Amino acid sequence: MEIKFSCSVCRLKFSAATNAERVSCPRCCALITNQPLRGLIGLLGSWASLVSSSSLFKTDNSGDRVPVKKRAVLCGVSYKKCKYELKGTINDVKNMKDLLVQMYGFQEPNILLLTEEQSDTRLIPTKANIENWLKWLVKNCRSGDSLVFYYSGHGLRQPDFGNDESDGYDETICPVDFLKEGMILENDIYATIVKPLPKGVTFHAIVDTCHSGTILDLEHIYDKQKGKWIDNNPPSGVRKQTSGGLAYSISTCEDGQVAADTFALNSKTMNGAMTFVLIEAVRGRGQRNITYGELLDEMEGRIEQAKRQGCLGGSRILTRLFGPNLTQKPLLSASEEFPVYKREFKL
């Protein structure tokens, strides 16, 4: 059974299933609450505003509704009650949201949080939900937009049978239901949120997971030791470009490395190590902007310091699992080469 909706933004009239808690206008992408259904299920909590009709639009000085320029999807997967449960991902998402709001001018209604704590089932980080909200993030984006995708959770790799990965593996992220529904491959992530980016749009992915170095399949990787960009184009010769926009990825570690949770650096809560040091590095500059190169230096330095102090991993879990030589170095990749110590990191 379907009911009729009228979009408050573009006035389009359309129909949608009555079991949909929120529907997206097929013309302007505004998100509209199914009020009759909402009355039955009660209030959906403080984060309901994140997917309201204001998520993609704001009112300018003349009273007109115009698209917002900054929006983000922040995803934290904890895999509750599983033997591979992660403790710090919910904290990571909340801390990243605070960073976007306090340091980069994002508005809370334009930041979508996907965690297992959400009462709205559409905000649970399942494979289907993550894929749908990534499409929402980039849909109808235009010049001047700044988009952010953040992920904290498990990541894996599997053999590449398409000859389109220089390392011979496809990197993946693991939704909460990945054992049943499967992982999300980097090829799919690229096709969904990188390839469609039009000219003038800036996109950042910050990925705190194992084997995450080339998770966006971007063509250029910055080799910090050599101080130069290296080619990440696939052996097949297929170009993996945007549609004119700029895409950046800062990932926890190289494709063959593992990431760590930590109680480190005077934090009393569990956090992803990379997320924690990135936020600390940015906040440590105060109002002074930090370049991409300086950010990598700060992050790597803080991780090395924490390792020397025995902070990474909290108790002794990581030492028992991986030994004393655990390596984790943040990696920068991009859709174009640029001077990393001159271009400022801005979200």
Disulfide bonds with the S-S distance in Angstrom:
none
